[in-house]
Amino acid sequence: MGERRVLDELGYYLLAGAGGDGPAGLMDETRQGEDLGLGTAFISERWNVKEASSLVGAACAVSERMQIATAATNHNTRHPLITASWATTMHRLSGGRFTLGLGRGIAPIYKAFGVPPVTTAQMEDFAQVMRRLWHGELILGHNGPIGSYDLLFLDPDFDEDIRLALVAFGPQTLALGGREFDDVILHTYFTPDTVQRCVRTVKSAAEQAGRDPDAVRVWSCLATVSDHLPEAVRLKKTVGRLATYLQGYGELLVRTNDWDPAVLTRFREDEVVQSIPGGIDHKATPGQIEHIAGLIPDEWLEAAATGTPQQCAERIRRERTLGADAVIMHGATPAELAPVVEAYRATDH
C-alpha cells in the first residue's frame, strides 16, 4: 500500500478561535495536522497570547512538511525590516515552508488602539518592498504609502522567494491579491455566488497584471463543523462565530453576500445580543447562543460544511468546484477534523 497523498488543497487554523487552552497547545495541533496529511497550517494573530511571530517559530520547529502561514498579521504593527527579517528567518528555519499572510484588520478596533487604518495602497507598497528586500536590494529614499525611509536593507546575498498571502474581502483587496500576492484567503461564510465572484476578481486581476492566474492560489475559508461534535459546540462554532462577525463588520458581510440588511438590524437591536460584553463566540452562554440562533436565517448558515463527516467532505469538494483552488477547514482543531479528513480521503480519486 502506497504512502497517503498529502492534501495540499486543504488547510486548517492552529489555535482556532480564541485559542482554546492557550498557546502551548499549538505544537500538538501542528503535529496532528501534519499526521492527517494537511497541506497548510494557518495562524491568526490576536493581541493577547496569539502573537504571530512566536507561534510561527514554534509551528515551523515541530513540523517537517506542512506550509506554515500567517492569516493574518498586519504590515504596520512592526517595522518593515523586522517583518522582512522575521519572514526570512522563518523561510530558512523551515526549509522554505513559510508564507507571510497580511490583512487589513478591523479599523474601529485599531483606531481605539492608536494603530492607523490600513489601506490597499499600503499593502501593495509593502508587498513590493518585501520582495525587493528578500532579493538583496538596497532601497534608498523610499517614499510611498507605507511611509518614508532613508534606507531599507537586509543583505546583498539574499535571493529568497517567500510566499506572500493576502486576506481579502472587498473587490479592491481581491484585485490586489491577484496583482501582487501568491495566495488569497477569502472570508468565512461567503455564499457560493460570492466565492465564485471573488475567484473571478482575483484571477482576472492576475491576468491583467501579466501573471499566470493559476499561480495565484485562492483559498475558500469554509466553517467545517461535523455532527460528531456535541450540539453546544456546533452552535458555538456556527451560530456563535457568524454572530461575532455580524457584531464586528456585519454591514460588510451582508453587503458582500447580498443578504437582507433588515435581518442585521434586528440582530443588533436584540436585547440578548446587546447584553453580551464582547465577541459572542467566546463570551455568550450556550443559552444565549441558542437564542441568537433564532435571529440568524438558515440560509446565512448554509455557507459552511456541516452534517456527517461524509457530508462535510462532499461540501469541501463542492467548494472547489466553485473555483477555489484550496479550502481552509475553519474553526476546528485537527482532532475535530480527523473524521472529515478521513471521509474526504475515502472519496479521493
N, C-alpha and C positions, 0 to 999 in steps of 0.2 A: 504493500500500500504506500503510495507516494506521500510526500510531505504536504500538509494542508496549505492551500493558497493563502497568501497574505491579502487581506481585504483592503487594498489601498483606497477603495472608494468609500470606506466607512471610517468615521471618526467619532470621538466622544469627548466630553469635558472632564478634566480632573477636578476634584472637589466641587462637584456640580452644585449649583445653587449657592447657598450661603457658605458652603464649605464643610458641611457635616460636622465631624468631631474636631475639626481643626487641621492645620497643615501637615501634621505628622502622618495622616492617612494617605498623603499623596504618593509616597513611594510604593505602597502596596497596590494602589489603584493603577499606577503606571505599569507595574509588573503584570497585573491581572489583564490589563488591556492588551499588552504585548502577547501574553499567553493566548488570548482569544483570537489573535491574528489581526487586530485592528490596525489601520494604516496611520492614523494621526491622533495624538492626544492634544487637546486644546486647553489653554489656561486663560481664564478670565481674571481680571485684576479688580480687587476691591481694596479700599484703603483701610484695612484692619489687619487681618493675618493672611491676606492673599496678595502680597507684593510680588509682582510678576518675575523679576529677575531672580529672586531667591528660589521660587518654585520651579522655574525653568532649569536652573542649575541642578536641582535635586532630581527632576524628571530625566534630564539628559544622563545623569550619572548612573541611574539604576536601569536604564533601558539600553538596548543594543540595536534595534532595528527601526522602531517607530519614529515618525516625524513628530517633533515637539513644537507646538505653535502657540504664540500668544493670540488671543482673540477676545479681548484686545487690551493693549495698553495705549497710552496717549503720547503723542510726539512731544508735547510741550510741558511735560512734568519732569523731564530730565534734560540736561544739556545735550545737544546733538552729538558731541564727541563721546559722552558717556553711553548713549544709546548705541552708537556705532561700534564702540569698543566692546560693549556687552554682547551685541549680536555676533561680532567676530569671534569673541571668546567662546560663545556657545556653539557657533558653527564648527570651530576646530575641536572643542571638547567632545562634541557629539559625532564627529566624522561627517559633517555636512547635513545633519538632520534637523537643524533649527530653522523655523520660519518666524520672522518678526511681523506680527499682525498688529495693525493700528486701527483705531476707531476714533469717532468724534466725541463720544461721551455725552452726558446729559447736561445741557447748557445751564439750566437753573441751579443744579447742584454745584457745578463747578464755579458759577458766579458767586455763590454763597461762600465757597472756599477760597475765593480770590484767584481762581485759575481762569485765564482768558478763554473765551469760546474758540473752538477750533473751526477753521474754515476749510473749504475744499482746496482752495489755492495753497494753503499752508501744507496740507497733506501731500499735494503734488510736488511742491518745492522740497519738502522733507525727503520724500522717496528718491528724488533725483540726487539730492545731496548725499544720502546714504550710499547709493550705488557708486557715486564718484569716490567717496572715501574708501569704500570697500575695494576699489580697484586702484588704490595707491595715489590718488590725485591730491595735489596740494591746492586748496581753494583759498585764493586771496581776495579780500574785499567782497565777500558775499553780501549782497543787499537784496533780499527777497521777502516773500510773505512770512517766512519763519523768523525773520529778523536780520540784523546787520552784524556781521562777524569779520574782523580784520583777517583772521586766519582760522581755517578748519583743516586739520591734517592728522592722519594716523601713522602711516608707514608706507614709504615708497615701494616696498616689496609686496604689499598686499595686492592680491588679484582674486578676490573672493566673490563667487556667485551665490549670494544668500537670498533665499526666497523672501519676498515681501507679500503680506496679505492685507486686505482691507475689509473691515466690517462695514457693510453698505446697506442703506435703507432707501434714500431718495434717488431720483434719476441722475443728479449731478455726481453724487458719490459713486453710483454704479458705473457711470461712464468713465470716471477717473480710474476705477478699478480695471476697466478694460484697457485704458491707455497705458497705465504705469505699473500695475501690480501683477503678481503671479497667481494669487488666489483671491477670490472674492467670496465673502461669507455673508449669506443672507440672514434675515432675522427670523426668529421662531414665530409660528402662527401666521405665516404667509399663505394665502389661499393658492390653489393650483394656478389660477389665472395670473396672480401676482408673481408667482415663481417663474412662469413662462415669460412674462413681460420683463422681469428683471434679467433673466438669462439673455433675452434678445438685446437688451440695452448694453449689457457688458460685452457680448460678442461683437455687436455692431461697432462699438467704440474701439475695440481692439483692432477690428478690420480697418476702420478709418485711420487708425494710427499706424497702419502698415505692419501690424503684428499678426501672428497666426492666432486666430480666435480659439482654436483648440488647445493652445498652450496656456490659456488663462482658465484656471480651474474654478468653476463656480460651485460652492458648497450650499446646499439647502440645509437649514437648521431645523430639524424635524423633532418636535417633542415625541419621545418614544417611551410609552408607559403601558407595559403589558399587564393583563389582568391577573397574572400570578402574584402581583403585589396586593397588599391589603387596601381596601377601599379608601380609607382615610389618607393613605399615602398617595394613591392615584389622584384623589381630589386635590391634594396639595400641589402635585406636580402638573396638573392640567388647569383646573379652575383657579387655584391659588397663583400659579405662575402667570397665566393670562391676565388675571385681575391686577397683578402687580404691574404688568406692562401698561394696562389701562390707567392705572394711577399715575404713572410717570410720564408717559407720552402717548396717551390714548388717542388724541386728535390725529397724530401722525399715522398710527397703526390703522385707525378707522378710515382715514382718507386713502391710504395706500391700498387697502383691501376693498375699497368701495362699500364699506359697511354703513349701516344706518346710524348717523350721529345722535339721534334721539335716544338710542339704547345706551350710549356712553353717558349722556346727560343723566338719565335715570340711575345708572350705576353710580355715578359720582355723587348724586344727591341722596343716595340711600343712607339711612342713619347708621347702619352697621358698618358700611364702608367708611363713613366719616369717623367712626369711633376707633378705628384701628390705627395705632401710633407707629406708622412705618409700613414697610412692604408687607402686603397681605400674605405672600408665600412663606414668610418666616415669623410673622407677628400674630396672625389670626389663629383663633382656636378652631378645632375641627367643626364645631357647631357653627361658627361664623362662616367658615368656608362653604358648608352645606347651604347656608342661607344665600351666600353670594352666587352659588351655582344656579339658583333660580333667577338671577339677574342677567346671566350671560346666555345668549341663544345657542342652541346646539350646533347650528351651522358655524358659529365662530370657533367652536372647539373641535370641529371636524378636521382642521388643518394640523393633524397630529397622527401618529401611529399608535393606535390603541386596540384593545381586544386581546385575543390569544397571541402567543408568540408567533404563530404562523401568520395571523392577520397582520401583525406588526411588520413582519418580514415582507409580506406582499405589498404593504403600504410604502415601505422603503424602496422597493423595486419600482413601484409606480411613480415615486417622486423623481426617479432618474429618467423615466420616460417623458417627464415634463421639460427635460433639457438640463437638469442639474447634473454636473459631472460626478459629484460625490455628495454624501449625506452625513451630517453630524447627528448622531442619535442623542438628542439633547435632554438634559435634566435627569439623567440616570447614571448610576455607578456601573462599573464593569460587571460586578456581581449581579446587579439587577438586569443588565443587558444580556447576560450569558444565554438564557433560553431563546431570546430573539436572534442572537447571532447564530446559534446552532440551527434554528429554523431557517434562517437565511442561507446557511451553508447547504442545508438539505435540498434547496431548490437551485443550487449553483450549477450551472451547465457550462 
